[in-house]
Amino acid sequence: MNDRPLHLAVALDGAGWHPAAWRSPDARPDALFTPGYWADLVAEAERGLLDLVTFEDALGPQSAAPHRPDDRTDQVRGSLDAVLLASHLALLTTHIGLVPTVNVTHTEPFHVAVGIATLDHVSEGRAGWRPQIASRAADAAHFGRRTTPQLTDDDVRDPERIAARLRPLFAEATDVVEVARRLWDSWEDDAEIRDTATGRFLDRDKLHHIDFEGAYFSVKGPSITPRPPQGQPVVASLAHASTPYEFAARGSDIVFVTPFDRAGAKAILAQVDEAADRVGRDLRDRPLRRFADVVVFLDDASGAAARRKEHLDALDGAEYTSDALVFTGTPGELADLLLDWRAAGLDGFRLRPGAVPHDLSAITRRLVPELRRRGAFRSAYGTGTLRARLGLPTPRNRYARQV
């Protein structure tokens, strides 16, 4: 058995990743926009000792196509703000990491940095952030300040074509992450004195202007929020092609990749390593955790998960496919797959439940015990921050005087 700890995350998105999941018998469509619904899901994920949960977000209503809006009314439309939702859930959880998605194409980096720093304070060191670029040109109309490339139907069939069309947005997003990291460092850890006797609350010499000047914006700083408990909250990115691999290599702590088999996982990880070499990142000094995404439909009986997915496909009027592998099977079969793929060099997996609560509970109450039985997963949470659980070092503050 591999001695490295296996990391498990779950990606939460409405009623599940299948577009007809909201019509499942145990779904709760009337509760999708209530805090209690999300509290129940994250409590279940924490009960399963998962490393972290991610929350999807968007700047416009969901659509069946990734690059343009639609007028469908038979699928879930609408969502809660991911950062605000994560901040609420931070008060109801103790150990699990909370990683909201934030669009960075139409959002000011200062606001993003402050929001994620606040989440890290509220969660006492369990915050992460998934920067996302705007792949739909229509989203720009909500802001009226710029336009973005309109992807075509041919583009979306090829991840490399998507990446090439959106390369300027990835370059901008790289600057957003850099600005956020500098703002998180703009307060030294001991900048707050809080001495009521002398009336000194702050050591002004330990607040720093970041003076960022880039091709897309300039940011003076400092942040309004003291340095986060983790120093740097965990930055995660989803990557399918060479440009997003470079984006991850430049600024991320976790990269979510989407292989369809073990050989594909090995090939993708080689591309990630090559991207790190191109951008000059020493992975020994700055580790990059690699998780594979898998959409999962799980049932104990052989064939039941496939039949359940087929029923949802019929309700939706089309076979569900994904950018990631769609797995249907038993928890034991999924454990076999995860441990086989892990040998390719993966650090963990982000599982996307096809329908919740069914497939989330199958992960926490069936898959996790099976992995634990095989000695591949923890039996309790340890102490420390999300960074510590992932084996990521606490970065030094770039502005603090080194002694």
N, C-alpha and C positions, 0 to 999 in steps of 0.2 A: 504494500500500500504506500502511495506517495505520502511523504511526511508533511508536505505543505498543506496548510489549512484550505479547505474548499470554501469559497465564498458563494453565497446565494443571495440574490436580490429578486424582487418581484416588481414588475411594472404595472401600475394600476391605471386603468383608463375606463371611466364610466362603468358600464355594466359588464365589461370584458372586451377583449380584442375582436371577437367576432361581431360584425355589425348587427346581427339579429340576437345577440346575447340578452338584450333587454326583454325578449319575449320568452326566455327560459322559465320553466315553472317556478323556480326558486328566486328569480330575479326580483329586484325592488325598484322598478322604474319610477314609482311615485316618490322615492326617497333620494334619487340621484343627486339632487342639489341641496341636501340637508347635511349638516355637520355630523349627525349621528351615523349616517350611512358610512361616511369615510372613517369615522372613529372605529366602527365595527371592523372594517376591512384592515386597518392598520393594526388594531389590537390582535387580530388573527395572525397577521404577518409577524408581529412581535412574539406571539405565543409560539410560533414556529422557530424562533431564534434566528430569523433571517438578518443578514447584515444591514440591508437598507431597502427602502421602497422608493420608487420614482413615481412622479406624478406628471402626466401629460398636460400640455397647455397649448393654446393656439391664439392667434389674433383675429380669427374669424370662425364662424360655425364650421363644424367638421364637414367633410365631403367624401364621397366615394373615391374620387380621384385626388391624388396628392397635390396636383398643380393647378386646380381650378375649382371654384365653388359649384355646387349643384342645388337643385330644388327638391331633393328627395325629402319626403316627410315620414318615411317608414323606418328611418334609422335615428339613433340618438343624435340630437343637435344641442349644443350648449355645454358649458362647463364652468366650473368655479376657478378663480385665480389660483394658480398652483402655489405661489409663495405664501399668500395669505392663508390658504388651506393648510399648508405644512406648518405654519406658525401656530395655528389653532391646535393641530394634532400634536405638536411638540409638548404641549401642556398635559396631554393625555397619555403620553408614552414615556418610557424611561431609558431604553437601550437602543432601539432601532434607529438607523440613520434615515434622514428625511431629505430627499433630493428632488426638488421641483424643477420643471423645465421652464426656461425663460427665453422668450424671443429677444434676440439682441440686435436685429436689423432696424427695428423701429422703437427701441427702448434706450434711453440714455444710460451709459455705463455707470455714472455716479449713482443713479437710482437703483440699478441692479446691485451694485456693490453694497450699498447701505441695506437693502432688503435682505440679502443673503447673510451679511454680518449680523443683522438683527435676529434672523432665524438661528444662527449659531449661538447667540447669547441666550435666546429663549429656550433652545433645546440643550443648553449646556454642553456644546461641542459635538452635536450630531448632524450638523447641516452639510448639505452638498448642493450642487447646482449643475444643471445640464443646459449649457448655452445652445440655442437653436437659431438657425438663420431662417429668414422668410422665403420659403420655396414657392409660395403662391403670390403672383404679382398683384392679384386683387386685394390682398391685405393692405397694400400701400394706400388704397383709397380711404381707409379708416383714419389715416393720419394727414394725408394731403401735403406732405413735405418732400416726397421723392417718389420715384418709380423704381421697380426692380424687374429683372428679366422675366419674361413670360416663357415658361417651359412648354414644349410641345408634347404631343402624344408620343412621338418618336423619342424625344429626350428621356421620358420617364421609363422607357424600357431598358435603359442602359445607365447604370450608376456613374460610369465615367463621363458620359455626356452631360448628366445632371451636374456633376462636379465642375466640369469645364465651364458650363454656362454660369454657374454660381460662384466661380472662383473669387471674384471681387468681394462678394459678401462674406466668404470665409476669411479673406484677408482682413476685412473690417472686424469680423468677430474675433480674430486673433488679437487685435488691438483692444477690443472690449475686455477680454480676459486679462490682458496685461494691465489695463487700467484698474480693473477690480483688484487684482493682486497687489498693485502698488497702494491703492487706497486702504486695503486691509492692513498694510504695513505702516500707514501714515501716522498711526498712533503707536508709540512704543508700549510694551506691556505694562510698564510702571509709570505711564504718563499721568495717571490720576493719583493725586496725593491725598485728598479728602481730609485734610487736617483742620478740624473745626477750631482748634485753639489759635492757630496762626491765620486762619482764614484763607489758606492756600488749598484750592481744590485741584489745581492742574499745574503741571510743570510744562510751561509753554515751549520750552526748548525740546521737549520730547514729542511734539506734534510737527509734522513735516509736510511741506508742499511737495506734491509729486511732480508738478511741472511737466506733465506729459504732452508732447507735441507729436502728432502723427498725421497720416495722410487723410484721415477721416474726421478727426476732432482733436481738440486740445482740452485738457483737464488740469486745473490748478491744484485742487486739494487743499487741505486734508479732508478726510472723511468727517462726517458728523458723529460717527459711531466708533467707540473705542475698539481696539484690535480684538477680533473674534477669539473665543477660547481656544480654537484649534490653530490660531495664527493664520492659517489659510484653510477655509472650508474646502471640502473635496470638490474638484471640478471634474465632471464626467461628460463624455461626448459620444454620440452615436456616429459610426463611420462605416461607409460602404465602398469607398473608392479612394484613389491616391490623394486627392486634395484634402478630404476630411481626415485621412490618416495623418497627413502632415499637420493639420489643425490640432489633432489630438496630441501629436508628438510635441508640438510647441508649448501647449498650455494646460493639458489635462492630466489628471491623476488616475482616471479610469477611462478606458475606451470600450464601448459596447460594439461588438462586431457581429456579423450575420452569416456565418458559414452554414452550409447545408449538409456537410458530412465532415468526418475527421480529417480527410485529406485537404478539404477546403479550409478548415480551421488552421492547419499547419501552414498552408500557403498564405492565408491572410496575415497570420502572425509574422511571417517572414516579411511581408510588405510593411507591416507596422514597424518592425525593426529597421528596415531600410529607410523609412520615413524619418525615424529618430536619428539615424546617421546623417541624413541629408540636412536636417535642421540643427545638427550639432548637440543633440541631447545625450548625455551620458546616463543610460538607464540604471547603472549601478549607483550613481549619485542621486538621481531623481527617478525612482521606480515609476513605471506605468502599468497599472493593473489591467489585465485583459479579460473581459467577460464576453461570453457568447450569448446572444439573445436567442431564445426558443419560445415560440407560441405553443402552449400546452393545453391539451384536452385529456383529462385523466379519469379513469374509472377502474375499479378493481377487477371487473369481469372482462375477459378477453373480448375484444370487438365492440364493447359498449361505448367507448369514447368515440370511435369512428362513426358508429351509428348516431350518436348524439350530435356530432358535427354535421353529418349528412342531413339531419333534421333541421338544424339551424341554416344550413345552405339552402334547403328547400324553402324555408320561410323568407330568406333574403332574395331568392331568385337567382343565385349564382354561387358557384363554388368559391369558398373563401381561400384566398392565397395571401401570402405576406412577403415582405422583404426578408424575413427570417424563416427558418425551418418551422413548419407546422407539424407538431408531433401529436399523434393520437395513440394511446396505449395505456398500459398499467403503470403505476408508480415504480414497480420493480424494473420494467422495461426502460423507463426514463432514467432510473438510476444507472442501469447498464450503459446507456448512451452517454450520460454526463461523465461517468468515470472513464469511458473510452476516449471521449473527446479531450478530457482533461490531460491525457497523456501527450497531446499535441503541444502542450505548453500553456494552456488556459489557466487563469487564476480562479475563475468562477463563472457563474452563469446568471443572467437576468432572465427570469421566466415571465412570460406574458400570459396570464390566465385567459383562456378562450372565453370563459363565462364565469362571472362571480355571483354568488360566493362559492359555487361548486368547485371550480378548479383551483381557487385559492386554498380552500380547506383541504383539497386533495394534496396540494403541495405541503402544507404545514402538518397535516395529520397522517399522511401516508408516505409521501416521498421523503420527508425529513427523517422520520423514524427508520426508514429503510437505509438511508445513507448513514445514519448513526449506527445502525446494526453492522454496517460494513466498515465502521471505523473511519468514515470520511467526513463527518460533520460533528460540530460541537454538541455538548450536552447541556451547556449553560453559557450565558453571556459572561464575558469577563468585564473588568472595569476599564475605564478610559474612553477616549473620544472615538469618533468614527475613523479618523485617520489612523489611530493606534490599532483599531481592530483590523484594518486593512493592511497593516504593516508599513504604513507610510510615515516617514520621519516628519517631525514638526519643523517647518522651515524657519530659518533665522530671519529676523526682521532686517531687511536690506538697509534701513535708515538708521538703525541703532548702532551706536559706537561699540565696536568689538573690543573687549578687554581680555 
